[in-house]
Amino acid sequence: MAGVHPGAVDDARMIAAASEPANWLVNGGTFNGDHYSKLDQINVNTVKDLKPAWSFDFDTVRGQQSEPLVVDGVMYVSTSWSKVYALDAATGRQIWFFDPMVPGDTGVKVCCDTVNRGVAVYKGKVYVGTLDGRLIAISARTGTQLWSTQTVDPKSALTITGAPRVIHDKVIIGNAGADFGVRGYVSAYDAATGKLVWRFYTVPGDPAKGPDHAASDEIMEKLVRPTWSGDYAKYGGGGTAWHAISYDPELNQLYIGTGNGSPWNPKYRTAGKGDNLFLCSVIALDPDTGKYIWHYQENPQEAWDYNSSQPMILGNLTIDGKIRKVLMHAPKNGFFYVLDRTNGKVISAKPYVPVTWASGIDTVTGRPIETPNSRYTDGPFHLRPNSSGAHNWHAMAYSPKTGLVYLNAFENSAEVRDDPNFKTYTRGPFNTGLLSKLKGGPTHLLAWNPVTQTEAWRVPADRAGVLATAGGLVFQGQGAVTGRFTAFRADNGREVWNYKMPNGVQAAPIAYSVRGVQYVAIATGNGASPAAGDADERERQPGRMVAFRLNGTAKLPAEPGAPPPPNPTADPFTGKQIAQGGTNYGRYCSRCHGPAAVSSNVIPDLRRSAFLADRESWRAVVIDGALEGNGMVGWKQHLNEAEAEEIRGYVSAQAVALKKRGSGAATSKPPESASPEQ
């Protein structure tokens, strides 16, 4: 059904999205969130002829995580800094561009770069949540702003990186920021006016301030607040719904995935007591009123930066001879959950990567069977998976043809222990309450049978979103830095096609067709702040949208050239200064500039910075905020000039090592730090 006007999408059309495979109307492809396309022009036999149809360069080199939408031949895609483009889906020609002008100093509020994961289209409007917490309605025809609503306190560390959902004339949006001392909530706004309709808080507020006058008030007092103790209100508590929001039109239930605790260590957050609802939970709400229906908490009293904000897939599975309405979920904690989405009860749960924090999930009580000392209360604990998670924001897919779920699975670990120096809470840097030595490991594209809870196949692959198609294919990006775009057979995982991209690929691909021609498209560009070892030894380049078709004739931009050389200072630093600089670098700098100063070039590589060699230039940036407009705020509230100099000494030492090697690999272990993704 073609819309008469641009962005002519209503509830009926979204509910029936599977019947319009030419379009990609909602995030996830359909309300099921299965990232599955019925198009089969591109299939296991023809994929060999898949070539670029067009590409479009964005105006930013920052991280790209957006899943585009396609409505009646127009592609709507968001980029870093919450900007939005409308493109001709057949040619890549720009139709309009919208820039919400997010202030540069907002960049310091996010854990993992200034990303945005997508927009919503509804009744002639395009909706985007901005990094500084606004929800904006844009004309789908002209790209002009129609209304804007501030959804968070601008003075808080709350941000928005996730895509909105629109249901029954209400725009649903959550927020991020649980690593920096915030209290999470989800809000619904009138799609026509931007007026607040309801709000549901995911953790309790300060009891001294009384009720919130929100949809969550009743359940908060009866069920949630008794599960919290200690100074949680001072720390915010966390529980932000930063990504996963799903909707079941059959049951009229909205599903919200919530995040980690703030701070991570429950010893400081909640005196080590109580389950801390609704951290790390899937919550079902009435989308019209925001009223609570049910919840399932995957990690009671969360203690590891695990969260449940990962994508959900809704479907019907035949289990033990009965058709069950299920919600499938693979959160950071390493277990694959199949829940009854009518009531939140656990049908099954099995680990899809090696797990040490729990030996299993009790399907009678729904609670994890935690292993001794997994909460690091009696010394260090070897944690698997670590805070990076076994699976993060990246889309997973489900194929009804194979009955398999496809997702990236990351095997990693960490030595975690209590931080004895956690005494006060400081807004700005990470305040986790634990120390963590992160260790990476293999990453797979995993095909998982959700009925038998067993692996069907796996192939080595990077962390990136997944698309399954009726053509018997699974598409996934390969490489957070210098990646390929790859197609595998959905039945056995055999690689059947790949294309070398000029930059990294992490976002979710989509499929659509225009005038009978099928396209597969993906936003390219490094996805977020880098993990250890994600070094991009090339010049920085813009993110871009790339679309492929059979026998396409477009040429992608050339491979980027070499980056600037290392630029260490000649100023002397003692070993003690360098060591202390490494500690502070880990706390204040690594989440953006990379562990051990090894950058993937989403953010500038400080080892190559023109400011590194000069003390005054470094101070002007690090202390005074000379580059605040670019997202680099001054840290004078947290660092003195001597500490800034120590960080310069540490980075310079890393630059010296790089210069000697002529390589970008880290020479020292990253400082004890954390690696969330929101």
C-alpha positions in Angstrom: 0.0 0.0 0.0 1.7 3.2 -1.1 1.2 6.3 0.9 -0.4 9.4 -0.7 1.8 11.8 1.2 5.4 11.4 2.5 5.6 9.4 5.7 2.0 8.2 5.4 2.3 5.5 8.0 -0.5 4.8 10.5 -1.1 2.1 13.1 -2.8 -0.3 10.7 0.1 0.0 8.2 2.7 -0.7 10.9 0.8 -3.7 12.3 0.7 -5.1 8.7 4.3 -4.2 7.9 5.2 -7.8 7.0 2.8 -7.6 4.1 4.8 -4.7 2.7 8.3 -6.1 2.2 9.1 -3.3 -0.3 9.2 -1.0 2.7 11.0 -1.0 6.1 8.4 0.8 8.1 9.5 0.3 11.7 12.7 -0.4 13.6 13.2 -4.1 13.3 11.2 -4.4 10.1 8.0 -5.3 11.9 6.6 -5.0 15.4 8.0 -8.5 16.0 11.5 -7.0 15.7 12.7 -10.0 13.8 14.9 -8.1 11.2 13.6 -10.5 8.5 12.7 -9.5 5.0 10.4 -11.5 2.7 12.3 -10.2 -0.4 14.2 -12.9 -2.2 15.4 -11.4 -5.5 18.8 -11.4 -3.7 19.3 -15.0 -2.7 21.9 -17.7 -2.3 22.2 -18.1 -6.1 22.2 -14.4 -7.2 24.1 -12.8 -4.3 27.3 -13.2 -6.2 26.2 -10.4 -8.4 25.5 -8.0 -5.5 27.3 -4.7 -6.0 27.0 -1.1 -4.7 24.0 0.8 -6.1 24.8 4.1 -4.4 26.5 5.6 -1.4 25.9 8.8 0.6 28.4 10.5 2.9 27.2 11.9 6.2 28.6 15.1 7.6 30.3 13.5 10.6 33.1 11.1 11.3 31.5 10.1 14.6 29.9 6.7 15.4 27.1 5.2 13.2 24.5 2.9 14.7 21.3 3.9 12.9 18.9 1.4 11.4 17.2 3.3 8.5 13.5 3.2 7.6 12.2 3.2 4.1 8.7 4.4 3.4 7.4 4.5 -0.2 10.8 5.0 -1.8 12.2 7.4 0.8 14.8 6.5 3.3 14.9 8.2 6.6 18.2 7.7 8.6 19.6 9.4 11.7 23.4 9.9 12.3 25.6 11.0 15.1 24.6 14.1 16.9 21.0 13.1 16.2 20.9 14.5 12.7 18.4 13.2 10.2 18.5 12.7 6.4 15.8 11.9 3.9 17.2 10.2 0.9 15.8 8.8 -2.4 16.0 5.1 -1.6 16.8 4.2 -5.2 19.5 6.7 -5.9 20.8 8.1 -2.6 19.9 11.6 -3.6 19.4 13.9 -0.6 15.8 15.1 -0.2 16.3 17.0 3.0 18.6 17.3 6.0 17.7 18.2 9.6 20.2 19.2 12.3 18.8 19.6 15.8 22.0 21.5 16.8 22.9 19.4 19.8 25.3 21.4 22.0 28.8 20.0 21.8 29.2 19.7 25.6 26.5 17.0 25.5 29.1 14.6 24.2 30.7 14.2 27.6 27.4 12.8 29.0 27.5 9.6 26.9 29.4 6.5 27.6 30.0 5.4 24.0 30.0 8.3 21.5 27.3 10.6 20.1 25.4 7.9 18.3 21.7 7.6 17.4 20.0 4.3 16.5 17.1 5.5 14.4 13.9 7.4 13.9 10.2 6.6 13.7 7.8 7.7 10.9 4.1 8.2 11.6 1.3 10.2 9.9 3.6 12.5 7.9 6.1 13.1 10.7 9.6 11.8 11.4 10.4 11.5 15.1 14.0 11.6 16.5 15.3 11.6 20.1 18.3 13.9 20.5 21.4 13.4 22.5 20.5 16.3 24.8 17.1 14.7 25.6 14.7 16.4 23.2 12.0 14.6 21.3 11.5 16.3 17.9 8.8 15.9 15.2 9.9 16.7 11.7 7.9 17.1 8.6 8.4 14.0 6.4 7.9 16.2 3.3 10.1 19.1 4.0 12.4 18.2 6.9 11.3 21.2 9.0 10.7 21.0 12.7 7.1 20.8 13.7 7.5 20.5 17.5 10.1 19.8 20.1 9.7 18.6 23.7 12.4 18.4 26.3 12.1 14.9 27.9 14.9 15.2 30.5 16.3 17.7 32.9 19.1 19.4 30.9 21.2 19.6 34.0 21.2 15.8 34.4 23.4 13.2 32.7 20.3 11.8 30.9 20.7 11.5 27.1 18.8 9.8 24.3 20.5 7.4 21.9 17.7 5.0 21.1 15.0 5.1 18.4 11.4 6.1 19.4 8.3 3.9 18.9 4.9 5.3 17.9 1.8 3.5 19.0 -1.8 4.7 19.1 -0.8 8.4 18.4 1.8 8.3 21.2 5.6 8.5 20.7 7.4 6.3 23.3 10.9 7.2 24.2 13.4 6.2 26.9 16.8 7.5 27.8 20.4 6.6 28.7 22.9 7.6 31.3 22.9 5.0 34.0 26.7 5.0 34.2 26.7 8.6 35.4 24.1 8.8 38.2 20.6 9.1 36.8 17.2 7.6 37.4 15.6 5.9 34.4 12.1 6.3 33.0 10.0 5.8 29.8 7.6 8.5 28.5 4.8 8.7 26.0 4.1 12.0 24.2 1.1 13.0 22.0 2.3 12.4 18.4 0.5 15.5 17.1 1.5 18.0 19.8 4.4 16.7 21.8 2.5 16.9 25.1 3.4 14.4 27.8 0.7 11.7 28.1 2.3 9.3 30.7 5.6 8.5 32.3 6.8 5.3 33.9 9.8 5.4 36.2 11.9 2.2 36.2 13.5 2.7 39.7 12.2 4.5 42.8 13.0 8.1 43.5 13.9 9.9 46.7 11.3 8.8 49.3 11.5 12.2 50.9 10.1 13.8 47.8 6.9 11.7 47.7 5.1 10.3 44.7 6.0 11.2 41.1 2.4 11.6 39.9 3.3 9.1 37.2 1.9 5.9 35.8 4.3 4.0 37.9 3.2 5.4 41.3 1.1 2.5 42.5 3.4 -0.3 41.5 6.4 1.7 42.8 5.2 1.8 46.3 3.7 -1.7 46.4 6.4 -3.7 44.6 9.5 -1.7 43.7 10.6 0.5 46.6 10.7 -2.3 49.2 13.5 -3.9 47.0 15.8 -1.0 47.5 17.9 0.1 50.5 20.8 2.5 51.3 21.8 5.6 49.4 20.3 4.7 46.0 18.3 8.0 45.7 21.6 9.9 46.0 23.1 7.9 43.1 20.0 7.9 40.8 19.8 4.1 40.8 20.1 3.7 37.0 17.7 1.3 35.1 17.5 3.4 32.0 15.6 2.1 29.0 18.2 3.2 26.5 17.4 0.9 23.5 14.8 -2.0 23.5 11.2 -0.9 23.2 8.9 -3.4 21.5 5.1 -3.7 21.0 2.7 -6.6 20.6 -0.5 -5.3 18.9 -2.3 -8.7 19.6 -1.9 -8.3 23.3 -1.6 -4.5 23.3 1.5 -4.7 25.4 4.5 -2.5 25.3 7.8 -4.2 26.3 10.6 -2.2 27.9 14.1 -3.4 28.5 15.9 -1.7 31.3 19.6 -1.1 32.1 22.2 -1.4 34.8 22.4 -0.1 38.3 24.0 3.2 39.2 26.6 2.7 40.5 27.2 -0.8 39.3 28.4 -2.2 42.7 25.3 -2.8 44.8 27.4 -2.5 48.0 27.3 1.2 47.4 24.1 1.6 45.5 21.7 -0.3 47.8 23.8 -1.5 50.8 23.9 -4.9 49.1 20.3 -5.5 49.9 17.2 -6.3 47.8 16.5 -7.2 44.2 16.5 -3.5 43.0 13.5 -3.6 40.7 13.3 -2.8 37.8 17.0 -3.0 37.0 17.9 -5.5 34.2 14.3 -6.3 33.6 11.8 -6.8 30.8 8.6 -4.8 31.8 5.2 -5.1 30.1 3.1 -1.9 30.1 -0.2 -0.8 28.8 0.9 1.5 25.9 -2.2 3.7 26.3 -1.8 4.5 30.0 1.7 3.4 31.0 0.2 1.1 33.6 2.3 -1.9 34.8 1.2 -5.4 33.5 4.1 -7.7 34.4 7.9 -7.9 34.7 10.7 -10.4 34.6 14.0 -9.4 36.2 17.0 -11.2 34.5 19.6 -10.0 37.0 18.2 -9.3 40.5 20.4 -6.7 42.3 22.5 -6.2 39.2 26.2 -6.0 40.0 28.2 -6.2 36.8 26.9 -3.6 34.3 24.7 -6.2 32.8 21.5 -4.8 31.4 18.4 -6.0 29.5 18.2 -3.2 27.0 19.2 -5.5 24.1 16.7 -6.0 21.2 13.8 -8.4 21.7 12.1 -10.6 19.2 8.4 -11.5 19.5 7.1 -14.6 17.9 5.1 -17.9 18.2 7.0 -21.1 18.8 5.8 -24.6 19.1 7.3 -25.9 22.4 6.3 -29.3 23.8 3.6 -29.6 21.2 2.0 -26.3 22.1 2.1 -22.9 20.3 3.5 -20.4 22.8 3.5 -16.6 22.4 7.1 -15.8 23.3 9.6 -13.0 23.7 13.1 -14.0 22.8 16.0 -12.1 24.4 19.8 -12.4 24.5 21.0 -9.8 27.0 24.5 -8.9 28.1 24.6 -11.6 30.9 25.1 -14.5 28.4 21.8 -16.3 28.7 19.3 -16.7 25.9 15.8 -16.3 27.4 12.5 -17.5 26.0 9.7 -15.8 27.9 5.9 -16.2 27.8 5.1 -12.7 26.7 1.5 -12.9 28.0 2.8 -13.1 31.6 6.6 -12.8 31.7 7.2 -16.4 32.9 10.4 -18.1 31.9 9.9 -20.9 29.5 13.6 -21.7 29.0 16.9 -20.0 29.5 20.3 -21.3 28.5 23.8 -19.8 28.1 24.9 -18.9 24.6 28.5 -18.1 25.6 30.6 -19.3 28.6 29.1 -17.9 31.8 30.7 -17.9 35.3 28.4 -15.6 37.3 25.6 -18.2 37.4 25.3 -21.9 36.8 21.8 -21.7 35.3 18.4 -20.2 35.6 15.7 -21.8 37.8 12.7 -21.9 35.5 10.3 -22.4 38.4 11.3 -19.3 40.3 12.8 -17.5 37.2 15.9 -16.6 39.3 19.5 -17.1 38.4 21.5 -19.7 40.3 24.5 -17.5 41.2 27.9 -19.0 41.8 29.9 -18.4 44.9 31.6 -14.9 45.2 30.1 -13.8 41.8 29.4 -10.5 43.5 33.1 -10.1 44.3 32.3 -9.6 48.0 35.1 -12.0 49.1 37.9 -10.9 46.8 38.3 -10.8 43.1 36.0 -12.9 40.8 36.7 -14.1 37.3 33.6 -12.8 35.5 32.3 -14.1 32.2 30.9 -12.3 30.3 32.4 -8.9 31.3 30.7 -5.5 31.2 31.0 -5.3 27.4 28.4 -8.1 27.4 27.9 -11.3 25.5 25.5 -9.3 23.2 24.9 -5.6 23.2 22.7 -3.2 21.2 23.3 -4.9 17.8 20.2 -6.2 16.1 19.5 -9.9 16.0 17.3 -11.6 13.4 14.8 -14.5 13.3 14.0 -16.5 10.1 10.7 -18.4 10.0 12.2 -20.5 7.2 15.0 -22.0 9.4 13.5 -21.4 12.8 16.8 -19.9 14.0 17.8 -16.7 15.7 21.0 -15.0 14.4 23.0 -12.8 16.7 26.6 -11.8 17.4 28.0 -13.5 20.5 31.0 -12.1 22.2 33.1 -14.3 24.5 35.0 -12.2 27.0 35.9 -12.0 30.7 37.2 -9.8 33.4 38.7 -9.9 36.9 36.3 -7.8 39.0 36.7 -6.7 42.5 35.3 -4.1 44.9 36.7 -0.6 44.6 38.0 0.2 48.1 38.4 3.9 47.2 34.8 4.5 46.3 33.8 7.0 49.0 32.0 9.8 47.2 30.1 10.0 44.0 31.3 12.4 41.3 29.2 13.4 38.3 31.1 13.2 35.1 33.4 10.2 35.1 32.4 6.6 35.6 31.5 5.9 39.2 31.1 2.1 39.1 32.2 1.1 42.6 34.2 -1.8 41.2 37.5 -2.3 39.5 37.6 -4.4 36.3 40.5 -5.8 34.2 38.8 -6.5 30.9 39.9 -9.3 28.6 38.5 -9.8 25.1 37.9 -13.0 23.3 36.4 -14.6 20.1 33.2 -13.1 18.6 30.8 -15.2 16.5 27.8 -14.9 14.3 25.7 -17.5 16.2 22.7 -19.3 14.8 20.6 -20.4 17.8 17.6 -22.7 18.0 15.2 -21.0 20.5 13.0 -24.1 20.9 15.8 -26.5 21.8 18.1 -23.8 23.2 21.0 -25.2 21.3 23.5 -23.8 18.8 22.9 -24.7 15.2 26.1 -23.2 13.8 28.6 -20.4 14.3 31.2 -18.6 12.2 33.9 -16.1 13.3 32.4 -12.6 13.0 32.5 -9.2 14.5 30.0 -7.3 16.6 27.4 -6.0 14.2 23.7 -6.1 13.5 22.1 -8.9 11.5 19.5 -9.2 8.8 17.8 -12.5 7.6 16.0 -12.8 4.3 13.7 -15.1 2.5 16.5 -15.5 0.0 18.1 -17.8 2.5 20.7 -15.3 3.5 22.0 -13.6 6.7 23.8 -10.3 6.2 26.2 -8.9 8.8 28.9 -6.3 8.9 32.4 -7.5 9.7 34.8 -5.3 11.5 34.2 -2.4 13.9 37.1 -0.6 12.2 38.1 -1.7 8.7 35.2 -4.0 7.9 33.6 -6.0 5.2 29.9 -6.5 4.6 29.1 -10.2 4.4 26.3 -12.6 3.5 26.1 -16.2 4.9 23.8 -19.0 4.1 21.1 -19.0 6.7 21.0 -22.8 6.9 24.6 -23.6 7.5 26.6 -20.4 7.9 28.7 -20.8 4.8 29.9 -17.4 3.6 28.6 -16.7 0.0 29.5 -13.1 -0.5 31.4 -10.2 1.0 32.3 -6.6 0.0 35.2 -4.6 1.4 34.0 -1.3 2.8 36.1 1.8 3.2 35.1 2.0 6.9 33.8 -0.1 9.7 30.4 -1.8 9.8 28.3 -2.3 13.0 24.8 -1.1 12.4 21.9 -3.3 11.3 21.3 -3.9 7.6 17.8 -3.5 6.1 16.2 -4.8 2.8 13.6 -3.0 0.7 12.7 -2.6 -3.0 11.9 0.3 -5.3 10.1 -0.3 -8.6 10.7 -4.0 -8.4 14.4 -3.8 -7.6 15.6 -5.2 -4.2 18.2 -3.3 -2.2 20.2 -4.2 0.9 21.4 -1.1 2.7 23.5 -0.3 5.8 24.9 2.7 7.6 28.7 2.3 7.8 31.2 3.9 10.2 32.6 2.7 13.5 29.8 2.0 15.9 30.9 3.5 19.2 33.9 4.1 21.4 36.4 1.4 20.8 37.3 -1.8 22.6 40.9 -2.6 23.3 42.7 -3.3 20.1 40.2 -1.6 17.8 42.9 0.5 16.2 42.1 2.2 12.9 45.5 3.0 11.3 43.9 5.3 8.6 42.8 8.9 8.3 39.4 9.7 9.8 36.6 9.6 7.4 32.8 10.3 7.4 30.2 7.7 8.1 28.1 6.8 5.1 25.0 5.0 3.9 25.7 2.3 1.3 23.0 0.5 -0.7 23.6 -2.6 -2.8 21.6 -4.2 -5.6 22.2 -7.0 -8.1 24.6 -5.7 -10.8 24.9 -2.3 -9.2 27.3 0.1 -10.9 28.3 2.6 -8.2 31.8 2.9 -6.9 32.5 3.4 -3.2 35.0 6.1 -2.1 38.7 5.0 -2.1 40.3 3.4 0.9 41.4 6.2 3.3 45.0 7.2 3.5 47.4 7.0 6.4 46.7 8.8 9.7 49.0 11.6 11.1 52.2 10.3 12.7 52.6 10.0 16.4 53.3 13.3 18.1 54.9 12.7 21.5 56.2 15.6 23.5 59.9 16.2 24.3 58.9 17.3 27.8 60.2 14.8 30.5 57.8 12.8 32.7 58.7 10.5 35.6 57.5 6.9 35.7 55.3 7.8 38.7 53.7 10.7 36.7 53.0 8.4 33.7 51.5 5.7 35.9 49.2 8.2 37.7 48.3 9.6 34.3 47.3 6.1 33.1 45.0 5.7 36.1 43.2 9.1 35.4 43.2 8.4 31.7 41.3 5.2 32.4 38.7 7.0 34.5 38.2 10.1 32.4 39.4 9.5 28.9 39.3 5.9 27.8 35.6 5.6 27.2 35.9 8.0 24.3 39.6 7.9 23.2 40.1 4.2 23.7 41.9 1.9 26.2 45.6 2.5 26.4 45.1 5.6 24.2 44.4 3.3 21.2 41.6 5.0 19.2 39.5 3.7 16.4 39.3 7.2 15.0 35.7 7.8 15.8 37.2 10.1 18.4 40.7 11.6 17.5 43.7 9.5 18.4 45.4 11.4 21.1 48.8 9.8 20.4 48.7 11.8 17.1 47.1 14.9 18.5 48.6 18.3 17.5 48.0 19.4 21.1 50.0 16.6 22.7 53.5 18.1 22.2 52.6 21.4 23.8 51.7 21.9 27.5 49.7 25.0 27.1 47.7 23.7 24.1 46.9 20.6 26.0 45.8 22.6 29.1 43.6 24.8 26.9 41.7 21.7 25.6 41.7 19.4 28.7 41.2 22.0 31.4 39.7 25.0 29.7 37.5 23.3 27.1 38.8 24.9 24.0 37.1 22.2 21.8 33.8 22.1 23.7 31.9 22.7 20.5 33.3 19.4 19.2 32.2 17.5 22.3 35.5 17.8 24.2 34.6 19.7 27.4 37.0 21.0 29.9 37.6 18.9 32.9 38.6 21.6 35.4 35.9 20.5 37.8 37.5 17.1 38.1 41.2 17.5 37.2 43.8 20.0 38.2 46.6 21.1 35.9 49.1 18.7 37.4 46.7 15.8 36.8 46.1 16.9 33.2 49.9 17.0 32.7 50.2 13.4 34.1 47.6 12.3 31.5 49.6 14.1 28.8 52.7 12.2 30.0 50.9 8.9 29.8 49.5 9.5 26.3 52.9 10.8 25.2 54.5 7.5 26.4 52.0 5.6 24.3 52.8 7.8 21.4 56.6 7.1 21.8 55.9 3.4 21.9 53.7 3.7 18.8 56.5 5.6 17.0 59.1 2.9 17.8 56.8 0.1 16.5 55.2 1.9 13.6 52.0 0.1 14.6 48.7 0.9 16.3 48.5 -2.1 18.6 48.5 -1.3 22.3 51.8 -2.0 24.1 50.5 -1.9 27.6 47.5 -3.4 29.3 44.6 -0.9 29.4 44.0 0.8 32.7 41.4 -0.7 35.0 38.2 0.6 33.5 34.8 -0.3 32.3 33.2 -0.7 28.9 29.5 -0.1 28.8 27.5 0.7 25.6 24.5 3.0 25.6 
